[in-house]
Amino acid sequence: RQVSRAVRTDVVDVKWVRYDASDYTPLERVGRGVYIREGCWYCHSQYVRPVTGEDLRWGPVSEAGEYAFDLPHLLSTRRIGPDLTRVGLKYGDDWHYAHHWDPRLVVPDSIMPSFKWLYTRVRLALRRTDAGPALAPSDELKKYFTMKAETSIPLYPNAEGVTFVSPPANGRWPLDGTPVIDLN
C-alpha cells in the first residue's frame, strides 16, 4: 500500500512523495513512545476522515496505510492540532524546539502546554557576529539542529535572555518561557 510522505529537498522546499508503507525505524518507534507518554495524541490524534479545508491548512489528510503497523492504534474522531506526521518537515528544527519550549513563541494562539521538561541544560560556545550573538557550530549543537558544518545559529536578545527564534515583525516578544542561554 502506498502512502504520502513529506521530504525536504536540497533547496529546503517540502515536497510530498508516494512511498510503500513500512514499519517504524527504531528512532521513529522511540518518538512514537514519547508521543503516547506525553499525551500528544489527546490533541494530535490520527484522524483519517477529511474535514473541509483540512488539506489546505495541514496538508494531505492521514491515510490508513500510515498506521498499519501501529499498536495500539490512536485513531480518533476529532483533532485539535495537526496530525504530527504532517508537521515534522514543515518547519525547521529551531521552530520545533521553540514550539515545545513555549508554543506561543511561534503560534500565538496555541493552546498547547509547554514541554520544558524534555530539555537538557547544556553550555555552548557563543560566537559574536556583526548581527549579534550566535551559537557556534559544535558536535553538541548538531545533536539538536540539522545544520551545515560551519553554520551558526543566530540568537536574538529579549527581556528573558536570548532565543534562537527571530523576533516578530512588530518587535514585541512574549515574556513567558523564552529559553535562557548564559552569555558569560
C-alpha positions as CSV (number, residue, x, y, z in Angstrom):
1,R,0.0,0.0,0.0
2,Q,1.3,3.4,-0.9
3,V,1.0,6.5,1.4
4,S,2.2,10.1,1.3
5,R,5.4,11.4,3.0
6,A,6.9,14.8,3.2
7,V,10.6,15.1,2.2
8,R,12.8,18.2,2.3
9,T,14.6,18.9,-1.0
10,D,18.1,20.3,-1.4
11,V,16.7,23.8,-1.8
12,V,14.8,23.4,1.5
13,D,11.3,23.0,-0.1
14,V,9.0,20.4,1.3
15,K,7.6,18.0,-1.3
16,W,5.0,15.3,-1.0
17,V,6.0,11.9,-2.4
18,R,4.4,8.5,-2.5
19,Y,6.1,5.5,-1.0
20,D,5.4,2.0,0.3
21,A,4.0,1.9,3.8
22,S,6.6,0.4,6.2
23,D,7.1,-0.2,9.9
24,Y,8.7,2.4,12.1
25,T,12.5,2.8,12.3
26,P,13.9,2.3,15.8
27,L,14.2,6.1,16.2
28,E,10.6,6.6,15.0
29,R,9.4,4.0,17.4
30,V,11.1,5.9,20.3
31,G,9.4,9.1,19.1
32,R,6.0,7.4,19.0
33,G,6.6,6.3,22.6
34,V,7.2,9.9,23.6
35,Y,4.0,10.9,21.6
36,I,2.0,8.4,23.7
37,R,3.7,9.1,27.0
38,E,3.4,12.9,26.9
39,G,-0.2,12.7,25.8
40,C,0.3,14.4,22.4
41,W,-2.3,12.2,21.0
42,Y,-5.0,13.9,23.1
43,C,-5.0,16.8,20.6
44,H,-3.0,15.4,17.7
45,S,-5.0,12.3,17.3
46,Q,-4.7,10.4,14.0
47,Y,-7.8,11.2,12.0
48,V,-8.4,9.7,8.6
49,R,-11.7,11.4,7.8
50,P,-11.3,14.7,5.9
51,V,-12.6,17.9,7.3
52,T,-13.5,20.8,4.9
53,G,-10.3,22.6,4.0
54,E,-8.1,20.5,6.3
55,D,-5.7,19.7,3.4
56,L,-5.2,23.4,2.8
57,R,-4.4,24.1,6.5
58,W,-2.4,21.0,7.5
59,G,-1.5,19.1,4.3
60,P,-3.0,15.9,3.0
61,V,-5.3,14.0,5.3
62,S,-4.0,11.0,7.1
63,E,-4.0,7.8,5.2
64,A,-5.0,4.4,6.7
65,G,-1.8,2.8,5.5
66,E,0.3,5.1,7.6
67,Y,-0.9,3.4,10.7
68,A,-0.9,-0.2,9.5
69,F,2.0,-1.0,11.9
70,D,0.6,0.9,15.0
71,L,-0.3,-1.0,18.2
72,P,-2.2,0.5,19.9
73,H,-4.0,2.4,17.2
74,L,-4.5,6.0,18.1
75,L,-7.3,6.9,15.7
76,S,-10.0,9.3,16.8
77,T,-13.0,11.2,15.5
78,R,-11.6,14.6,16.5
79,R,-8.4,16.5,16.1
80,I,-7.5,19.9,17.7
81,G,-4.0,20.1,16.2
82,P,-2.5,18.7,13.0
83,D,-1.5,15.1,12.7
84,L,2.2,15.3,13.6
85,T,3.3,13.1,10.7
86,R,2.4,16.2,8.6
87,V,4.4,18.7,10.7
88,G,7.9,17.2,11.1
89,L,9.5,18.7,8.0
90,K,7.1,21.6,7.5
91,Y,9.2,23.7,9.9
92,G,12.9,23.9,10.9
93,D,14.4,22.4,14.0
94,D,14.6,25.8,15.7
95,W,10.8,26.2,15.2
96,H,10.1,22.8,16.8
97,Y,12.4,23.5,19.8
98,A,10.8,26.9,20.4
99,H,7.3,25.4,20.0
100,H,8.0,22.7,22.6
101,W,9.7,25.2,25.0
102,D,6.8,27.7,24.7
103,P,4.3,27.1,22.0
104,R,3.1,30.7,22.0
105,L,6.5,31.9,20.9
106,V,5.8,30.6,17.4
107,V,2.0,30.1,17.4
108,P,0.5,33.0,19.5
109,D,-3.0,31.4,19.8
110,S,-1.8,27.9,20.6
111,I,-3.4,26.1,23.4
112,M,-0.6,23.5,23.6
113,P,1.2,23.3,27.0
114,S,4.9,23.8,27.4
115,F,7.1,20.7,27.4
116,K,10.2,22.3,29.1
117,W,11.0,19.0,31.0
118,L,12.0,17.4,27.7
119,Y,15.1,19.7,27.6
120,T,18.6,19.2,29.0
121,R,20.6,22.2,30.0
122,V,23.9,22.4,28.1
123,R,26.7,25.0,27.8
124,L,27.5,26.0,24.2
125,A,30.2,28.3,22.8
126,L,28.9,31.7,21.6
127,R,30.2,33.4,18.5
128,R,30.0,37.2,18.4
129,T,29.0,38.4,14.9
130,D,28.1,41.8,13.4
131,A,24.5,40.8,13.6
132,G,24.7,39.8,17.3
133,P,25.5,36.7,19.3
134,A,25.2,33.3,17.7
135,L,25.7,29.7,18.7
136,A,29.0,28.4,17.2
137,P,28.8,25.1,15.3
138,S,29.7,22.2,17.5
139,D,29.1,18.4,17.8
140,E,26.9,19.1,20.8
141,L,24.7,21.6,18.8
142,K,24.4,19.1,15.9
143,K,22.6,16.7,18.3
144,Y,19.7,19.3,18.4
145,F,19.8,21.1,15.0
146,T,20.2,19.9,11.4
147,M,22.8,22.2,10.1
148,K,25.8,22.5,7.7
149,A,29.2,22.1,9.3
150,E,30.0,25.9,9.6
151,T,26.5,27.2,10.2
152,S,26.0,29.4,13.3
153,I,22.6,29.7,14.9
154,P,21.8,33.4,15.3
155,L,20.4,34.5,18.7
156,Y,18.0,37.3,19.4
157,P,18.1,39.1,22.8
158,N,14.8,39.8,24.6
159,A,13.6,40.6,28.1
160,E,14.2,37.0,29.3
161,G,17.7,36.5,27.9
162,V,18.2,35.3,24.3
163,T,16.4,32.9,22.0
164,F,17.0,31.4,18.6
165,V,13.6,32.4,17.4
166,S,13.7,35.5,15.3
167,P,11.6,38.4,16.7
168,P,8.1,39.0,15.3
169,A,7.7,41.9,12.8
170,N,6.1,44.1,15.4
171,G,9.1,43.7,17.7
172,R,7.1,42.5,20.7
173,W,8.1,39.4,22.5
174,P,6.1,37.2,24.8
175,L,7.7,37.5,28.2
176,D,7.0,34.0,29.4
177,G,9.0,30.9,28.7
178,T,11.9,32.1,26.4
179,P,14.9,29.7,26.8
180,V,17.7,31.4,28.8
181,I,21.2,31.0,27.5
182,D,24.1,32.1,29.7
183,L,26.1,34.8,27.8
184,N,29.1,34.7,30.2
